Amino acid sequence: MTVIPAAPADPAVELAAPEFWQLPWSQRELTFAALREREGPTFVRDGSAAGGFWAVVRHADVVEASRNREVFRSAPGATTPPPPRWVRWAFGDSMVNLDDPEHAVLRRVVARSFTPRLLARAEEDVRSTAVALVDAVRRERPSDFVSSLAGPMPFTVICSMMGVPVELRPRILALVEVAARSAGERRGLRRWARVPGQGLRALASLQRIMVVLARERRRRPADDLITSLVTADVRGEALTGRQLGAYFSLLLVAGVETTRNALAHGLCLLTDHPEQRERLWADPEGMLDGAVEEIIRCSAPITQFRRTVARPYTLGGVRLGAGDRVALFYCSANRDERVFERPERFDIGRSPNPHLGFGGGGAHYCLGAHLARQEMRALLGELVRRLPEVRSTAEPRLGSASFDHRVVGLPFTF
């Protein structure tokens, strides 16, 4: 381990404080902008046994660490805070917390399960889901964008693609909400004793549902992703029920939560920047792709991932030691002045736009990036075409986690 000097941490670096993650993004960005002025990563004390972690905030450094899987390892945990060992034993390791060769095997199983037929049907599901959701909004006139559009869009597509029966979906959605509510939050002891128990029970229930569905698909195969995953043959094995449960939980976070958050932040951005809204409304076919990329860049649905240094390595001119922890801050990399001209500006015509909203490349680049883009493009396109007056009417209600940029609720009108 690298020996950290006993001098007090820079008071401007508050990344380990729960209060920091409750500040508006504009205030947090001031801290990240100051950190990007420094040469290389900055050490942040967090009171843990390791003493703290290295904050990697520049675009080039995040990309370098992401693509060097031999040095920057995902195990024992890439999320913040990392999952306890007993939780990983009970529920299985998420793919994001694995390194090769285990990660490579699972990724191949998943990648080969996305057959051309399944992808074509998913693309049709994306279009039909967007149409149906906007139909329901016009009919029922709800007041919250997250619960009526941004959340149901990716959740419905993922469940349809997996082959989850319609009657099980309300139960699964309720469990996901409970499990996701405390993800990445730092809490006092009393709340820690209450909330994680609820979250773990929700995860256990999700796991049981997927084990039952996996068993059913082995007996009666269907044309869905669950069947593909439990019958795939890579190195003589397919996903076990436990592995499927862990992967389904990952899909619900990486595939549902992140797209939901991006869509909600997107409506806020388009409301707050009427000139960009006018550009999109005037030429949706020409500007939708650019709008999707810029929304992802600005919203950074996943704020950070952790890595553990496997051997001494110099990153950005700073010498890291074996066992050191680093945090790859995608939210900061997406605002790096060395890469993006006027990064504070929301510009749907920005080109090029090499944001790191789906990761910095390498082995852990998001497998669902294409699907997420399709979902965002489909729903935004329907809103432009059929709800041209849609806009947010208040600030979004945000979660306080340091791991993702979660939107809990967003009032809207149309």
C-alpha positions, -999 to +999 in steps of 0.1 A: +000+000+000+011+036-007+020+055+025-001+087+026+015+117+044-001+126+077-009+162+065-046+170+066-065+165+033-072+195+012-104+211+026-117+217-009-118+180-015-152+168+000-158+138-022-160+115+008-186+136+026-223+126+023-232+163+023-212+169-008-235+145-028-266+164-017-253+197-033-266+209-066-245+197-095-233+233-103-217+234-068-201+200-070-187+208-104-166+236-089-148+210-068-142+187-098-130+216-119-105+225-092-093+189-090-089+187-128-064+216-125-041+194-106-015+170-121-030+135-118-053+119-092-059+135-058-060+114-026-093+118-007-095+106+029-127+088+038-122+073+072-119+038+059-093+012+069-074+020+037-073+057+046-091+068+015-090+066-023-075+083-053-100+105-072-094+102-110-111+131-126-094+138-159-108+123-191-075+108-203-067+093-169-102+077-166-098+062-201-063+049-193-074+032-161-105+018-177-086+001-205-058-013-183-075-042-167-043-059-156-035-030-132-070-016-124-090-044-110-128-045-104-126-070-076-134-070-047-160-043-057-165-016-083-195+001-066-195+026-038-196+014-011-183-020-022-206-050-014-197-069+018-182-103+013-211-122+028-236-104+005-215-114-026-215-150-013-252-150-007-263-133-039-235-139-063-210-115-078-223-089-103-204-088-135-191-053-127-173-067-097-154-094-116-121-096-134-109-120-160-111-149-165-145-150-147-156-117-162-146-127-198-166-160-195-198-143-183-195-115-208-192-140-236-223-159-223-243-127-223-229-113-256-237-146-275-272-146-260-281-114-277-289-131-310-299-111-341-335-123-337-336-112-301-321-078-309-346-073-338-375-080-315-361-057-288-358-029-313-395-034-322-404-035-284-386-002-279-407+015-305-440+000-294-433+007-257-426+044-264-459+047-283-479+029-256-464+050-228-471+083-246-507+070-253-512+063-216-498+098-206-521+115-230-550+095-217-543+097-179-524+130-177-500+121-148-479+147-132-446+129-126-423+122-155-401+095-138-430+072-128-450+076-160-424+077-187-387+077-178-389+047-155-414+025-174-396+029-207-364+009-199-381-013-173-408-025-198-382-031-226-358-051-202-387-072-188-400-080-223-365-088-236-359-111-206-392-128-210-406-118-175-443-125-174-465-093-173-481-104-140-448-105-122-436-070-133-454-049-107-438-071-079-404-069-095-406-031-099-415-027-063-385-048-053-362-029-075-373+004-059-365-010-024-332-024-035-321+007-053-332+032-027-301+029-005-275+021-032-243+041-028-256+061+002-237+065+034-260+064+065-259+067+102-259+035+123-296+035+130-307+039+094-280+014+083-296-012+105-330-006+090-326+001+052-301-025+042-322-052+057-351-041+034-327-039+004-313-074+011-347-089+014-357-073-019-326-087-036-333-122-021-368-120-035-356-110-069-331-138-068-359-163-060-380-150-089-352-154-114-343-189-101-379-200-107-380-185-141-347-200-151-359-235-140-391-230-160-372-219-192-349-250-189-380-272-190-399-251-215-376-229-236-390-197-251-378-170-275-364-147-248-331-137-231-336-159-200-338-190-222-307-179-241-287-173-209-296-205-192-290-227-223-259-209-237-228-230-239-195-212-233-167-234-220-192-260-212-214-239-190-245-216-190-256-192-164-268-208-132-299-196-114-277-176-090-256-161-118-288-152-136-302-135-105-270-114-102-271-105-139-308-096-137-300-073-108-273-057-129-296-052-158-322-035-136-296-010-124-274-006-154-302-010-179-332+006-161-319+030-135-293+047-157-316+051-187-344+064-164-321+090-149-307+101-183-343+106-197-353+126-166-322+148-167-328+152-204-362+167-200-347+191-174-319+201-198-343+207-227-365+227-205-337+248-191-321+254-225-350+266-248-326+273-277-315+237-277-351+225-274-360+246-305-332+230-324-344+195-316-381+203-322-373+219-355-353+189-368-358+158-347-345+133-372-313+153-377-307+162-340-320+133-320-288+113-320-268+144-309-293+152-282-291+117-268-252+118-266-252+153-251-278+144-225-257+114-215-226+135-213-242+162-191-262+139-169-235+112-163-261+086-151-233+066-134-212+090-114-183+067-106-169+032-105-141+020-082-110+000-091-082-015-070-046-012-081-030-046-086+006-034-088+026-002-086+016+021-114+020+057-124-012+074-136-012+111-146+022+115-131+012+101-097+026+069-083+000+045-071+007+014-049-006-021-050-038-023-031-047+014-035-083+022-043-092+046-071-125+062-081-131+068-118-153+099-119-172+099-152-191+130-142-159+149-141-143+134-171-173+144-191-166+180-183-129+180-189-119+212-206-090+195-224-115+174-243-147+194-245-149+229-257-171+249-233-180+218-214-205+236-191-226+243-222-255+219-232-251+216-270-271+189-288-250+196-319-217+189-301-193+170-324-172+151-316-186+140-283-163+114-267-182+113-234-177+084-209-213+079-200-210+042-208-176+038-193-141+046-204-138+016-228-121-017-222-135-049-208-162-033-187-177-010-214-215-011-211-230-040-231-263-023-232-251+010-247-268+005-280-302-005-263-300+025-240-295+049-270-324+033-288-347+037-258-338+073-253-342+081-290-376+064-293-391+081-262-377+116-270-389+112-306-424+104-294-424+134-271-413+158-298-439+144-322-469+139-299-463+160-268-446+191-283-453+212-252-438+188-227-415+203-201-405+200-165-422+223-141-398+221-110-364+210-101-359+172-101-360+154-067-326+137-066-312+108-046-282+115-024-260+085-035-225+091-047-226+062-072-253+073-096-271+105-106-305+092-095-338+112-102-365+102-077-392+124-091-398+151-117-429+172-120-439+179-157-466+191-179-475+189-216 
